[in-house]
């Protein structure tokens, strides 16, 4: 396990170099994305309005305030659970070059398999860390699809965004799978 600072956009080599339980910090840009955004992209067939190649995406629907100049002020930018958006990540990797997803709760095995094939990683963030996340986002640089508010596509400039834990790596390893297996073994070993 090591502490790793990554600069976006990410390369496939950088992502494949990450190992389960590494601690990661992100500098550069992160794209905020959520259910409605991904439904628009995949179910409605509308391509993203910006290049996502090498990007890190964050499952979020932030609390913001729109200013008179059209910019957005960050109020609270937290992270939501990823599992329900499992079906979208393979397409984000394959069709749009997304390299990392930040969220809570992980992905299912079919997506873990695609991450191994396509070179993607899942970075877990601590639940309840919205105040810290909000401070690490230096600016909301751009927002697309405001009609989906707050589930728009967001472009955040970040510095030392983390700590994030490599919870699913690009080699098919998953902390979620490991924890479930360990729990099952412990339950089996208990005598009632």
Residue pairs with C-beta under 8 A, 6 or more apart in sequence:
1 19
1 21
1 22
1 23
2 22
2 23
3 22
3 23
3 24
3 25
3 163
4 18
4 22
4 23
4 24
4 25
5 24
5 25
5 26
5 27
5 160
6 14
6 24
6 25
6 26
6 27
6 56
7 27
7 28
8 26
8 27
8 28
8 29
8 30
8 54
8 55
8 56
9 28
9 29
9 53
9 54
9 55
9 99
10 54
10 55
10 56
10 99
10 100
11 54
11 99
12 99
12 119
14 99
15 99
15 100
15 119
15 120
15 121
15 170
16 119
16 170
16 171
18 24
18 121
18 166
18 169
18 170
19 166
19 169
19 171
19 173
20 166
20 167
20 168
20 169
20 171
20 173
20 174
20 175
21 165
21 166
21 175
22 165
22 166
23 162
23 163
23 164
23 165
23 166
24 123
24 162
24 163
24 164
24 165
24 166
25 160
25 161
25 162
25 163
25 164
26 56
26 102
26 158
26 160
26 161
26 162
26 164
27 158
27 159
27 160
27 161
28 56
28 157
28 158
29 55
29 56
29 141
29 155
29 156
29 157
29 158
30 55
30 56
30 57
30 58
30 102
30 137
30 156
30 158
30 161
31 50
31 52
31 55
31 56
31 57
31 58
31 153
31 154
31 155
31 156
32 57
32 58
32 60
32 61
32 62
32 77
32 152
32 153
32 154
32 155
32 156
33 57
33 58
33 59
33 60
33 153
33 154
34 59
34 60
34 61
34 80
34 85
34 150
34 151
35 84
35 85
35 151
36 148
36 151
37 145
37 148
37 151
37 152
37 153
38 85
38 88
38 92
40 46
40 145
40 148
41 47
41 48
41 88
41 91
41 92
41 96
42 87
42 88
42 91
47 96
48 96
48 144
48 153
49 144
49 145
49 153
50 142
50 144
50 153
50 155
51 97
52 92
52 96
52 97
52 98
53 96
53 97
54 97
54 99
55 96
55 97
55 98
55 99
55 100
56 98
56 99
56 100
56 101
56 102
56 123
57 92
57 98
57 100
57 101
57 102
58 79
58 101
58 102
58 103
58 156
59 79
59 80
59 81
59 82
59 85
59 101
59 102
59 103
59 104
60 77
60 78
60 79
60 80
60 154
61 80
61 150
61 151
62 74
62 75
62 76
62 77
62 78
62 140
62 150
62 154
63 75
63 76
63 77
63 150
64 72
64 73
64 74
64 75
64 77
64 140
64 150
65 72
65 73
65 75
66 72
66 73
67 73
71 140
72 140
72 143
73 140
74 134
74 137
74 140
75 134
76 130
76 131
76 134
77 130
77 133
77 134
77 137
77 156
78 129
78 130
78 133
78 134
79 102
79 103
79 104
79 125
79 127
79 129
79 130
79 133
80 103
80 104
81 103
81 104
81 105
82 89
82 101
82 103
82 104
82 105
82 106
82 107
82 122
83 105
83 106
83 107
83 108
85 103
86 107
86 108
86 110
86 111
87 111
89 98
89 101
89 107
89 111
89 114
89 115
89 120
90 110
90 111
90 114
90 118
92 98
92 101
93 99
93 114
93 115
93 118
93 119
93 120
94 114
94 118
98 120
99 119
99 120
99 121
100 120
100 121
100 122
100 123
101 107
101 120
101 121
101 122
101 123
102 123
102 124
102 125
102 164
103 122
103 123
103 124
103 125
104 124
104 125
104 127
105 176
106 122
106 124
106 167
106 168
106 174
106 175
106 176
107 115
107 122
107 168
109 174
109 177
112 168
112 172
112 174
112 177
113 172
114 120
115 121
115 122
115 168
115 169
115 170
115 172
116 170
116 171
116 172
119 170
120 170
121 166
121 168
121 169
121 170
122 166
122 167
122 168
123 164
123 165
123 166
123 167
124 164
124 165
124 166
124 167
124 175
125 133
125 162
125 164
125 165
126 163
133 161
136 158
136 159
136 160
136 161
136 162
137 156
137 157
137 158
137 161
138 156
138 157
138 158
138 159
139 156
139 157
140 154
140 155
140 156
141 155
141 156
141 157
142 154
142 155
143 152
143 153
143 154
143 155
144 152
144 153
145 152
145 153
146 152
165 175
167 174
167 175
167 176
168 174
168 175
168 176
